[in-house]
Amino acid sequence: MISSLGIIGGGVMGEALLARLLAQGQVAATAVTVSEPFAARCEFLNDRYGVRCVDDNAEAAQADWVLLAIKPQVFDPAVAGLANLRSDRLILSILAGVPLAKLEAAFPHEAVIRAMPNTPATVGAGVTAIAAGQQVTADQLSQAQEFFAAVGRVVTVPESQLDAVTGLSGSGPGYVALIVEALSDGGVAAGLPRAIATELAIQTVRGTAELLQETGWHPGELKDRVCSPGGTTIAGVATLEQNGLRSALIEAVKAAALRSQQLG
């Protein structure tokens, strides 16, 4: 159990982690301090979760574990003066584009872990990639894995792969949402009511993902199982191939990864 947790930034992802950590008993509400500059948001977090919410980053940064959940562009002013408060904290950052080198320069005497969760983490169905800094011990890495497992699955990667992670799982919900919308549009074009088409599209994507996860099948194997000779699915797959769906998705991941690298 986390003895004390400070969250700098009470936005959507910070709240998602907070809610799941409390629900799973990884930390007590009385052991959490959130730093949030907006009074209305602070009051909401206090009322809903029973945590202490302040507008001073230094107060939250006194905890044993500190989660940086602010916008990357305010990183420098937000962490100014926090390095000298303690030297034995575990610093967890979910700031896109802020590399470990910059994080470790801001907290030179402490263990720092950089993480990249994705949007489905807000409903506990996300995936988070984490990269450990130079001073992180094996125990601390294991603890961080358990921490982020509160909002979904966790993978550990070298920092050099985090831009690729951003392009795939970080940006991926946007691609999947576009696919769901297109499937729904296709259903409407084929004669279905919009509500029914959207429900079918969402559940088809969700069910297919769960089937792949549960069975461990390669996606190509599942595709082959659905495609009967001369049937409807292979006709649809052939059309998708003709229109470049596969290559479009590959290029989307590559483009988002490149953009992440540029922003970093």
N, C-alpha and C positions, 0 to 999 in steps of 0.2 A: 504494500500500500504506500502511496506517495505521502510523505510526511507533510509537505507544504508545496503548493503550486501557485506560481504567479503567471498570469496571462496578460501580456501587453497587447491590447487590441481586442475589443469585445465584439467583433464582427461575426459574420455568418459562420466561417470555418472555426473561429475560436469558440463560438457557442456550441457548434456541433460536437467538438471534442469535449468540451465541458459537460454537456448533457450526457454523453455516453459514458464518460469516466465516472460521473456521479452515479448513474444508473447501475453501473457494473461494480460499484464499490471500490474503485481503484483509488479514490480520494474522497475525503469528507468535505462537505460544503464549507464547514468552519475552517478548513485548511487552505481555502482558495481565496486569492486576492486577484481581482481583475482591474486592470488600468484601462479606462475608457474615457475619452475627453467629452463625449456627449452625455449630458446629464440625464436626458430621457432614456437613452439606451442603458445607462448605468442603473437607473431605477428599475428598469425592466429586468435586467439580469439579477439584481438583488432580490426583487419580488418573486421571480420565477424559480430561482435556484437556491436562494438563501446564502449566496456568497457575498463576500465583502467587495464592493466596487468603489474605486477611487479614481481621481484624475491625475495621479502622480505615478509615473512609471517607476520611480525609485522604490516606492512602497511595494509594488508587485515584484520587483526584481530582487527583493530580500529573501524570496523563497528558495527552497532547495532545488526545485525544478522551475525553470522559466521558459514559457512558450512565447516566442515572438510571432504574433499574428497580425501585424500591422501592414500597411501598404509599403511596398519596396521603396517608393520615392520619399518616404518620411523616415527611412531607416536611420540616417545619420543623426538628425536631431532627437529622435526617439530614444536612442541608446547612449547619447552623450552623457557621460558621468556615471554610467551604470557599472563599468568595469571594476571600479575600486570598492564596490560595496561588499563583495565577498570574493573568494577565490576557489570555492569548492562546489559551485553550482553545476547542474547539467543544463546547458542551453539548447533548446530545441527551436529551430527556425522553419517556418513554412512560407517564407518570403521567396516568391518566384524571382529568379534572376540575381539573387544576392549570393555570391559564391562563398565557399567555406573560407577562402583566404581573407575575405572582407569580414566575415563573421568572427574569425579567430583573431584578426587584428583588433576588433572591437572588444573582444573578451580573451586577451592573450594568455590568461592563466587558468582557463577553464575548458572543460570538455564541451564540444559543440557538435551537434548533429543537424544536418540539413535534411528536410523532408519535403516531398512533393505529393500531397494528397490531391484527390480529384473531387469534383462536385458531388457525386453520389455518396461521399462521406457524410453529407448532411442528413442522410437517412440510414446511416450505418452500413451502406453497401458499397463503399468506396474501395480504392486500392491506393496505398501509399508507398512510394519508393523513398528509402532513406540512405543517406551517405554519411559516414562517420568522419569526424575530424581527427587530427593527429593524436589528441590526448584522450580519446574515448577508449575506455576499457571494454573488455568483452562483456562484463556484467552490465555496464551502462548501455551497451548496444542492445543487449537482450531486454533490458528494462524499457528502452525506447521502442523496441518492436512490440512489446506488450501494450505500451501507451497508445501507439497508433492503431493497434489491432482493435481498439475500442470503436473505430469507425470503419472497419473492413479489413481486407487482407493487406499484408505488408511484405514487401520485397526489399532486399538490401543490394545496393549497386554501388560501384565506384562513382565518384562525383562526375567523372567524364561522361557518364551515360545519362545524367539527369536531363540534359536537353532532349535526348531521344525519348525519355520517359514523358517529358512535357508534351512532345509532339504526338505521342501515342495515347497514354491514359489521361494526361492532363487536358488535352484538347479533344480527346476522343468522345466525351459525352456530347459535344457539339456535332460531331460527325454522325453519331448514332441518332441524335434527335432529328437531324436532317433526313436520315434514312427512314426513320419512323414516319416523318411527315410525308415523304415521297411515297411510301407504301400506302399510307392512308389516302393520298391523292389518287394513287392507282386504283384503290378499292372504289373510290367515288366515281372515277372514270369508267369503271366496270359495272357500276350500277348500285353500289352500296350506299346507305345513308352515312353521313360524315361520322356521327358518333360511333356507329358500329364499326366502320372502317378503322377509326383511330384505336378503338379498343382491341380489335383483332391485330393491328400492327404492333401495338405496345406489348401485348401478351405473347405474340409470336417471337419478338426479339428477346423478351425476358425468358420465355420458356426454352428457346434455343440455347441461350447462354447457360442456363441452369443444366440443361441436358449435356452440353459439352463439359461443364465443370464436374458433374456427377459421374459421367462415364469415362472421362479422360480420353475420349475419341479425338483424333485429329479432325479439324474442321472439314478437311477434304473427305474424310471417311463418312461424316454425317451427310455431307452434300451428296455423296455417291449413294448412300442408303435411301435418300429421298427421291433421287432421280431414277425413275423406272424407264426402261427402253421405250422410246417414242412417246413418252408421257408429257404431262403438263410442265413439270418442274424443269426438265432438261430443255424444254422450249424456252422457258423464262431465263434459265441460266445462259443459254446461247445468246439471247438478246442482251443480257447484262454484259457479257464478254464483248459483244460487237460494239457496245456503247462505252466500253472502257471503265466499268465500275472498279475493277480490281486495281488497275494502274492509277485511277484517280485517287483512290484511298491511300495507296502507297505514296503518291506524290504529296498528298495532304499532310501525312505524317512527317515526311521529309521537310516540307516547307515550314511547318510549325516548329520542328526541331531547330531549323536554321534560324528562324525568327527568335526563338528562345535564346539561342547562342548570341545573336546580335544584341538582344536586350541586356544580356548578362555582361 
